[in-house]
């Protein structure tokens, strides 16, 4: 998987070198789980762990971006009747298409990725 990630990163940087534009960003947020198995009786469970994200994107034209994003999401999983804290690590490659509509600007995103659940033993 590392080789695929390196190839994708090289393609992004090569495209940016030709276009002279590369978007790089970082962020963090939080998560809520809807009716989680690990907290019966709660509609929404808020995670106190932050969810960091980094991305790099290359514009393909005025309205379209090719985006590579890495993100970590905290998650509690039910295993043998016990809640196990863990995280889902995601690497995604996608396309974002921005367009104007009557409410303002909107975005349509599509892509694929690799997701891995790591539970704390």
Backbone torsions as a table, in degrees:
resi	resn	phi	psi	omega
1	UNK	NA	-32.2	179.0
2	UNK	-63.2	-36.2	179.5
3	UNK	-65.4	-41.0	178.4
4	UNK	-64.0	-42.2	179.1
5	UNK	-62.4	-41.0	178.6
6	UNK	-66.1	-39.3	178.6
7	UNK	-64.7	-44.1	179.5
8	UNK	-63.5	-43.6	178.3
9	UNK	-61.5	-41.7	178.3
10	UNK	-63.2	-40.2	177.4
11	UNK	-64.2	-40.6	177.7
12	UNK	-62.4	-46.1	-178.4
13	UNK	-69.9	-34.3	176.9
14	UNK	-65.9	-42.6	177.0
15	UNK	-63.6	-37.5	179.1
16	UNK	-68.5	-35.9	179.2
17	UNK	-64.7	-38.1	179.1
18	UNK	-72.5	-40.8	-177.3
19	UNK	-85.6	-13.6	-177.8
20	UNK	63.8	20.2	179.1
21	UNK	-137.2	133.5	173.7
22	UNK	-145.6	125.6	175.9
23	UNK	-93.9	130.2	176.1
24	UNK	-129.1	134.9	-178.3
25	UNK	-149.3	165.5	177.4
26	UNK	-146.9	154.9	178.8
27	UNK	-164.0	174.9	177.1
28	UNK	-151.6	151.8	-179.8
29	UNK	-152.3	-158.3	179.8
30	UNK	-138.4	169.1	-178.3
31	UNK	-128.9	152.1	171.3
32	UNK	-125.6	138.3	175.7
33	UNK	-106.4	134.0	179.9
34	UNK	-90.7	120.7	-179.2
35	UNK	46.7	61.0	-177.9
36	UNK	-70.9	146.3	176.5
37	UNK	-65.5	-27.0	-176.5
38	UNK	-79.7	-10.2	179.3
39	UNK	-137.8	73.5	-179.6
40	UNK	-62.4	142.3	-179.4
41	UNK	90.8	-9.0	176.8
42	UNK	-105.1	131.7	178.5
43	UNK	-75.3	-48.8	178.8
44	UNK	-121.9	130.4	175.6
45	UNK	-111.7	120.5	-179.7
46	UNK	-91.5	133.2	177.2
47	UNK	-90.4	133.7	177.9
48	UNK	-83.5	-4.0	-179.8
49	UNK	-91.3	138.1	179.5
50	UNK	-74.3	157.1	179.3
51	UNK	-117.9	92.4	-178.1
52	UNK	-77.3	154.5	-179.5
53	UNK	-149.8	140.1	171.8
54	UNK	-130.6	151.5	178.6
55	UNK	-150.1	159.4	170.3
56	UNK	-135.1	139.3	-177.4
57	UNK	-141.4	147.6	177.7
58	UNK	-122.4	127.2	176.8
59	UNK	-71.3	129.5	175.8
60	UNK	-87.5	-32.2	171.1
61	UNK	-157.4	-165.9	-175.8
62	UNK	-64.3	-26.3	-174.0
63	UNK	-112.9	-3.3	-170.1
64	UNK	-129.8	134.5	176.8
65	UNK	-119.4	140.4	168.4
66	UNK	-99.1	121.2	-169.6
67	UNK	-123.5	135.3	171.6
68	UNK	-114.8	123.9	-174.9
69	UNK	-132.1	140.4	172.7
70	UNK	-120.2	133.6	-175.2
71	UNK	-146.6	149.2	174.9
72	UNK	-123.1	123.1	-180.0
73	UNK	-114.6	127.3	175.7
74	UNK	-72.9	143.2	-180.0
75	UNK	-150.9	143.3	172.6
76	UNK	-107.1	127.4	-177.4
77	UNK	-115.4	140.6	177.6
78	UNK	-87.4	121.2	-178.8
79	UNK	-136.7	119.7	-176.7
80	UNK	53.3	38.9	177.4
81	UNK	79.7	2.4	-179.8
82	UNK	-116.6	147.2	175.6
83	UNK	-82.1	124.0	177.7
84	UNK	-112.1	118.6	176.0
85	UNK	-71.7	146.6	179.2
86	UNK	-163.3	-167.3	178.4
87	UNK	-147.9	149.4	173.7
88	UNK	-105.8	120.7	176.8
89	UNK	-99.8	130.0	-175.6
90	UNK	-127.8	137.9	169.7
91	UNK	-126.0	120.6	-176.0
92	UNK	-127.5	146.9	173.1
93	UNK	-119.3	123.8	-175.3
94	UNK	-147.7	173.3	177.5
95	UNK	-121.4	131.0	176.8
96	UNK	-112.1	125.6	178.8
97	UNK	-113.5	118.7	-179.2
98	UNK	-98.2	136.6	178.1
99	UNK	-147.7	155.3	178.6
100	UNK	-90.4	137.6	171.2
101	UNK	-134.3	-172.7	-174.6
102	UNK	-69.1	-16.3	177.8
103	UNK	-95.6	-9.3	-177.2
104	UNK	134.4	-142.4	179.9
105	UNK	-99.1	139.4	178.6
106	UNK	-128.9	164.7	179.2
107	UNK	-133.1	141.0	174.6
108	UNK	-117.8	123.7	-176.0
109	UNK	-119.3	144.7	175.5
110	UNK	-147.6	154.9	178.9
111	UNK	171.7	-171.1	177.8
112	UNK	-142.5	164.4	-176.9
113	UNK	-162.8	-178.1	177.4
114	UNK	-121.1	129.1	-177.8
115	UNK	-125.8	137.4	-178.7
116	UNK	-136.9	128.9	177.3
117	UNK	-94.6	123.0	176.2
118	UNK	-115.4	113.9	178.5
119	UNK	-95.1	143.2	176.0
120	UNK	-82.7	121.9	-178.0
121	UNK	-77.9	NA	NA
